[in-house]
Amino acid sequence: MPYFDAASAAALHPVARQALVAALDEGWADPARLYREGRRARMLLDAAREAAAEAVGCRPDELVFTPSGTRAVHTGVAGALAGRRRAGRHLVLSAVEHSSVLHSAAAHEADGGTVTEVPVDRTGRVAPDAYAGALRADTALACLQSANHEVGTEQPVAEVARACREAGVPLLVDAAQSLAWGPVPGDWSLLAASAHKWGGPAGVGLLVVRKGVRFAPQGPADERESGRAAGFENIPAIVAAAASLRAVRAEADAEAARLRELVERIRARVARSVGDVEVVGDPERRLPHLVTFSCLYVDGETLLHELDRAGFSVSSGSSCTSSTLTPSHVLRAMGVLSEGNVRVSLPAGTAEEDVDRFLEVLPGLVAGVRERFGAPGGAPAGGGEESLVVDALGRRCPIPVIELAKVFGEVPVGGTVTVLSDDEAARLDIPAWCEMRGQEYVGERPADHGTAYVVRRTS
C-alpha cells in the first residue's frame, strides 16, 4: 500500500533502526556520571550532537535535543522572547506558520504581548519587503518556516534573516519540513526541527540557539541540555535521529531530483485529467516531494477515504476533514480553494509505478464523489432570472459551492447569485470558486442566519 504522507511522518530509516538497536545496548546509562557506562553514554550523546550540528550548519554547543519538534518550537519562542523582554514584547510571524508557532504566539498574546502576522501571496510565500516592514523597534523575535508543511512552498529565509539582522531582531526558523533536504540558508538565529520528519524516531526534536542570542529558558531550572530541555536524555533515540539525518542527507540530492520529476508528473496530470481542480503552492520554489491540490465540489474526508480504500495514504488541509469544520489556516491565508484538498508527500524510495497508479485511479474517485454529492456535470448555460438566492444554511462543504454552481447558469451576464451559508469554509471556497471560474466575487454581508455571499456573473 503506497504511503504518500511523508510530510506528516517518515518511516524509520534503516540506518536509524540499526543505530537505535545498537544504542539500546550501549547508551542506557546516565551521561552525567563519571563511571564507565556513563562515559560511554556521554560519548554517544556527544557524537550525535556533533553529527546533527554538522547537518544543520552550527556549532555542537549551540544545539540541544528536545522531546519533540513542537517542544523545540515552544522552548525556542518562549526563551527568545524572555531573553529580549527589555527590547519589547512584539512577535512577528508569517500567516502560514505551523500550529506549534501559532500556539506559542497565542500564549504570548494572552500574557500581554503583541503579535503581527505577515500575509502571504496565493502561492503561500511571504514578500521579504512586507516581512521587513512588520519589524518594529519593540520587536523581540521573528519566526519564519523554511518551507510550508501543507503546500511545500519554500520561504525566502535568507532575505528575511538579512532584514532581521539589520533590525537587530533574532529570527527563529521552523525547519521541520526542509532539514532532510539540506541546511537552511541565511543568517538565522534559532532553528527547530523534528526527527520523525526525516526518518528518525518520534520523540526527538532539536533546537539551535546561536551564540550571542539572548535566551532565557523558561520553567524550572534543569542541568541537562544547557538547561533548555529538562529530563533524562533518550540517548538511543537521539543517536538514531542523528544517524538517520546524516544518512538522508547523503541521499538527498539524487532523491530530490527523482521525486521532483514524480511531483511534476502529478501536478501536470492532475490539472489535466481531473478538471475543476486547483494545484496550490509555488510551482518552482517548493519542496521536491510535496504537492497539494483542491478539487471543486468534493468532500475532502470522503475523497481521502476513497483513496485509502484504493490503497493510497494521503492527507489533507481541507476543512472537510477537520473536527472544527474550519478551513486550514494555511489555505485561508493563501486565499485558495479548501474543499476536496489532498496533500501528496512522497517518501524516499517511492516507486514510479505507484505514482502512475495513483494518477490512474484519482480521476474516477473524484468523479464518483462529485456524483454522490450531486455536483454539476457541465458548463452553465445563459438565460433566466437576473438574481437568485441559494439557501445552503445547515449544509457543509462542499454543498454551498455545488448549489451555487448548479444555479449559476440560470443567471444572465451581470446578474448575481446570493448564497446563504453558515459553513465557515464558504468564506474561503466561494471566492476561490469565483477566481477559478473567472467570475466576480462581490462580497459578503451578515444574514439573519449565517452569512450572505454575493457572486456576479461576468461571462
Number of C-alpha atoms within 10 A of each C-alpha: 10 18 18 24 20 23 26 14 20 22 18 19 22 15 19 26 19 13 20 24 15 14 20 15 10 16 27 16 20 18 23 13 13 11 11 11 16 18 17 19 23 20 14 20 23 17 16 23 23 18 19 26 20 15 18 23 14 18 16 18 16 15 24 22 32 27 20 20 26 25 22 27 29 21 22 27 27 21 20 25 28 20 18 20 19 10 16 17 20 23 25 24 24 24 21 29 22 21 12 17 23 19 14 18 25 15 14 19 15 10 10 11 16 17 19 17 17 20 18 20 13 16 22 29 24 23 18 18 11 13 23 20 11 15 22 15 11 16 25 24 30 29 27 29 27 27 29 27 25 28 28 29 26 23 23 19 24 16 18 25 26 18 20 22 15 10 14 16 26 25 28 28 26 30 23 26 24 24 23 24 20 17 16 21 14 13 18 23 23 25 27 30 29 31 28 25 25 30 28 31 27 20 19 27 26 28 28 25 25 19 13 7 15 16 20 18 20 18 12 7 12 13 11 16 16 15 16 25 23 17 13 12 22 18 26 24 25 32 30 29 35 27 25 29 27 21 18 21 18 14 13 16 12 10 19 16 12 17 23 18 14 21 21 17 14 22 19 11 15 21 15 12 14 17 13 15 21 23 22 25 27 19 14 10 15 21 26 23 26 29 27 22 25 24 25 26 28 30 26 29 20 16 25 22 14 18 18 15 11 16 15 21 19 22 22 25 26 26 27 26 22 14 7 9 15 21 26 22 18 22 27 20 20 21 20 26 29 36 33 30 30 24 25 24 30 25 23 20 9 18 13 12 9 16 18 14 14 17 17 14 13 18 16 13 18 24 17 15 19 22 14 11 15 15 20 16 11 8 10 14 12 14 12 14 12 15 16 18 15 18 16 22 17 13 13 19 27 27 23 25 26 22 18 23 22 17 17 25 17 20 21 19 16 13 17 23 24 20 24 27 26 20 22 17 25 29 20 21 24 25 24 22 25 16 15 15 14 12 17 18 19 15 14 16 10 10 12 7 11 16 20 25 23 20 25 22 22 13 11
